[in-house]
Amino acid sequence: MSQMNQLEAWLAQEREVMARLEAGVGAGVAKPQQLAGKTGLEMMQAMLRGELPYPPIARTLDFTLIEVDEGRAMFQGTPGPAHLNPMGTIHGGWYATLLDSALGCAVHTMMPAGRGYTTAELGVNLVRAIGNKAPRVRAEGKVIHCGRQLATAEARLFGPDGTLYAHATTTCLVFELPTR
């Protein structure tokens, strides 16, 4: 598929997802009773359907969850003027946040009901500046290992032409969620 066709497919998928999210409950934080009894994958799927709120940071940094599956999460982002550093390029923190979101949500899809996680370590490698040729980028996170106490995942940040901009790894602590 050509870069232009790939970008058009990405934009069409983004419009479809954003329409569902905005028609649903919108941005916010889910209440514990909305999450009770749901696995991490069920939570993420409900968010994509617009049944649970999506995180407000997605609006702040102009990215969104596009796809989830067991052990996998895909985010799409729009690097823009609001994300520039003093040198006029996309700030490394934007790359890191997009990658961290893909990594964490991939791990989230592996959580059984009543289990949670938190990032303990995040390693990010920026390999190329995102320029004007990439109006959208995607971060795909994949779980490598998910155990009772630790989970690890890896992610890649790439453009519609396949150009790699960054890659990352994470180690997450896995734990029982407190009951209320």
N, C-alpha and C positions, 0 to 999 in steps of 0.2 A: 504494500500500500504506500502511495506517495506521502510525503510529509504533509502536503495540503489536505489530502483525503483523511489522513490520520488526525490532523488537527480538527477538521470538520466533524469527524466521528467523536472526538473528545468533547467538543463544544456541544454537540447534540446530546450526549450523555449527561453533561453538566447541566444543561437546561432542564432536562427531564428530572434529574435528582433535585435541583433547586426548586422546581415547581412543587414537587412532593413535600419538600422540607418547609417551604413557605406556606403551603396550603394546610400543613399540619400545625403542630403546637409552636413552631418557631424556635428561636434561640432561648437557652436557659439551662437550668439544672434540674434533672429528674428528682422527684421526691422518693424517699426510700420505699414507700408503699407501691410506687409504680414499678420498682425494680425487683420487689420481693418474689422469690421463686424462679426468676429468670436466669438463664445461663448468660455468660458474656456475649456469645454469638446471638442469642435471642434479643438481648438489649441492643446490640449494634444493628441488627436487622430491623428492629422496631424503630430505631432512630432514622434509618434510611427510608422507612415508609412514612415518616412524619408523625408517628404515634408517640414518640418520646422527643423531648427537646434536644437540639444539637448544641454543642458548646459555643458560647459567645465568642471565644477566641477565633473561631472560623470566620466570623465577620470582620474582626479586628485585623486579621492577617490575610484575608481574602483567599481562603482555601476551604475545601469541603471534602468530606468523605464521599467517595464515588462507588466503591464496591467493598463488600466483606464476604468472607467465606471462612471456614474453619482454618485457623492458623494464618490467615492472610487479610490484609487491609490495604486499600488503595485510596490515596488522597490526590486531589488535583488542586493546583494553586495558580494564582495569577500574580507573578512578580511585577510590582509597579513602583511608581514614584514614592509612595508612602513607605516603601521598604528599603530605600537607598541609604547607604552609609555616607560618610563625609567625602569619600572618593568618587561617589556617583555610581557605585555598583550595588547590587543587591546585598544587603547585610547578611553576614554569616549566620546570625541568629534566626533569620527567616528560614534559611535552609535547614538549620538544626531543629526548629520547631516543627516544620513540615515532616521531616524524617522521624522525629520523636513521636509525633502523632501516629504515623503509619506503624512504627515499631510497637508502641504501646497498645494500639487498637488491635494489631495482629495478636498480641499476647492476650488481650481482653477476650477475643473470640474463643480462647481455649479455657476460660474460667468456668467451672461448674457453678451452679447457683450457690450463693453464700461464700464464694471465694473472691478475693480481690488481689491487686498487685500494685506495686509502685516502682518507678524507675530507680535503680540503685547506681547504675553506671550507663553513660551514654558516650559513645565515641563517634565523632563525625569527621569525615575526610572530604574537604571541598577540592574537587579536581579541575573544575572549569567554572569561569564566571558565566552567569546567566545573562545573556545579552538580549538585544531586540529581536533576535531570531526565534526566541522561545516565548511566545505570548502566554503559554500555559506549560506547566511542568507537572509531572506526576511523581509521587513517592509511593513505592510499593514495599510494604513490610511483610516479611515471612518469618514465622516461628521456626527456630532451629530445634529447640528443646523446651518442653514445659513439664516441670516436675512439681512435687508437693511444696517445695520451698523456693525454687529458682526457675526462671524462664529466660531463655536467650532468643534473640531475633536479629535479623539483618534487613537492611532496606537499601534501596537505590532510588536516586532522584534523577529523572531523565526527561528529555524533551520529546515532542512528537516524531522527530526524526531518529530517535534512539540515542541521541547524544547523552552521555553520562555527565552529570554535573556534580554529584556528590554520592557518597555511600556512608552507611552508618551501621553500628551494632549497639545492642543494649543488653544489659543484664537486669532483670526485674526480680524483686522479692515478691513471693506469692504467700498469701496469708488468709486466714479465716476473717470474714467481715464481722464486726461486732453486731450482736443482735440487740434490738431496742425493745 
